Amino acid sequence: MQDVVTRVSLLRRPRILSRAARLGAANYCRQRDLRRILGYGGLPKPAAAVMRLLEMESALNTARKAGEAGYSMIRHVDVLIALAGEAACLRAPGRPGEAKTAALADRRSRAAESAAPCP
């Protein structure tokens, strides 16, 4: 059996889905996004979250391939973004999400400094 990071790296999806997920992963916030995608309860550890997200993504991909009317590309991209973010948490040294959270906070503070005040 493969480890979770290998399973994520072996996913092959259409370029448009992959690109949207890669771009969205830059703004991934575990507390906000993972809770919205998984729904109820507390947040699982990154490895458990990746496993649940892989199951959800597999079901969405099957629906996409079958052309089901209930398929949502937006939901599929959301799950792929969370999958990329959680995989990054697993790869990051130290606590899960520590490096990603620090980088995101730094980026947001620089953006807030350069933004013009709203009227």
C-alpha positions as CSV (number, residue, x, y, z in Angstrom):
1,M,0.0,0.0,0.0
2,Q,1.2,3.5,-0.8
3,D,1.6,6.3,1.7
4,V,-0.8,9.2,1.4
5,V,1.6,11.7,-0.1
6,T,2.4,9.3,-2.9
7,R,-1.2,8.7,-3.6
8,V,-1.8,12.4,-3.9
9,S,1.2,12.9,-6.2
10,L,0.0,10.0,-8.4
11,L,-3.4,11.7,-9.1
12,R,-3.9,12.5,-12.8
13,R,-6.8,14.9,-13.5
14,P,-7.6,17.2,-16.4
15,R,-5.2,20.1,-16.7
16,I,-8.0,22.7,-15.9
17,L,-8.8,21.0,-12.6
18,S,-5.2,20.6,-11.6
19,R,-4.3,24.2,-12.4
20,A,-7.3,25.5,-10.5
21,A,-6.4,23.4,-7.5
22,R,-2.8,24.5,-7.6
23,L,-3.8,28.2,-7.8
24,G,-6.4,27.8,-5.0
25,A,-4.0,25.9,-2.7
26,A,-2.0,29.1,-2.2
27,N,-4.9,30.6,-0.2
28,Y,-5.9,27.3,1.5
29,C,-6.8,27.8,5.2
30,R,-7.2,24.5,7.1
31,Q,-9.6,25.8,9.7
32,R,-11.9,27.5,7.3
33,D,-11.8,25.3,4.2
34,L,-11.4,21.8,5.6
35,R,-14.3,22.3,8.0
36,R,-16.5,23.5,5.2
37,I,-15.6,20.6,3.0
38,L,-15.7,17.8,5.5
39,G,-18.7,19.2,7.3
40,Y,-19.3,18.3,10.9
41,G,-17.1,17.5,13.9
42,G,-13.5,18.5,14.7
43,L,-10.7,18.6,12.3
44,P,-8.9,15.4,11.7
45,K,-5.1,15.1,11.5
46,P,-3.7,15.8,8.1
47,A,-3.1,12.1,7.1
48,A,-6.7,11.2,8.1
49,A,-8.0,14.3,6.3
50,V,-6.1,13.3,3.1
51,M,-7.6,9.8,3.2
52,R,-11.2,11.2,3.5
53,L,-10.5,13.8,0.8
54,L,-9.1,11.1,-1.5
55,E,-12.4,9.1,-1.1
56,M,-14.4,12.2,-1.8
57,E,-12.3,13.1,-4.8
58,S,-12.6,9.6,-6.2
59,A,-16.4,9.8,-6.0
60,L,-16.4,13.2,-7.7
61,N,-14.1,12.0,-10.4
62,T,-16.3,9.0,-11.1
63,A,-19.3,11.3,-11.4
64,R,-17.4,13.6,-13.7
65,K,-16.4,10.7,-16.0
66,A,-20.0,9.4,-16.0
67,G,-21.4,12.8,-16.9
68,E,-23.8,12.7,-13.9
69,A,-26.1,15.7,-13.6
70,G,-25.3,16.2,-10.0
71,Y,-21.6,16.6,-10.6
72,S,-20.2,19.9,-9.4
73,M,-16.9,21.1,-10.8
74,I,-16.7,23.8,-8.1
75,R,-17.0,21.1,-5.4
76,H,-14.4,19.0,-7.2
77,V,-11.9,21.9,-7.3
78,D,-12.6,22.7,-3.6
79,V,-11.8,19.1,-2.7
80,L,-8.6,19.1,-4.9
81,I,-7.5,22.4,-3.2
82,A,-8.0,20.9,0.2
83,L,-6.1,17.8,-0.9
84,A,-3.2,19.8,-2.1
85,G,-3.2,21.9,1.1
86,E,-3.3,18.9,3.4
87,A,-0.6,17.2,1.4
88,A,1.5,20.3,1.9
89,C,0.9,20.1,5.6
90,L,2.2,16.5,5.6
91,R,5.3,17.5,3.7
92,A,6.1,20.6,5.9
93,P,8.6,20.2,8.7
94,G,7.4,20.7,12.2
95,R,3.8,20.9,13.2
96,P,1.2,20.4,10.4
97,G,0.4,23.6,8.6
98,E,3.0,25.6,10.6
99,A,5.1,26.7,7.6
100,K,2.1,27.3,5.4
101,T,0.3,29.4,8.0
102,A,3.4,31.5,8.6
103,A,3.9,32.1,4.9
104,L,0.2,32.9,4.4
105,A,0.2,35.4,7.3
106,D,3.3,37.1,6.0
107,R,1.7,37.4,2.5
108,R,-1.5,38.7,3.8
109,S,0.2,41.4,6.0
110,R,2.2,42.6,2.9
111,A,-1.0,42.7,0.8
112,A,-2.8,44.7,3.5
113,E,0.0,47.2,3.7
114,S,0.0,47.8,-0.1
115,A,-3.8,47.9,-0.4
116,A,-5.5,51.2,-0.8
117,P,-8.1,52.0,1.8
118,C,-11.7,51.4,0.8
119,P,-14.0,54.4,0.6
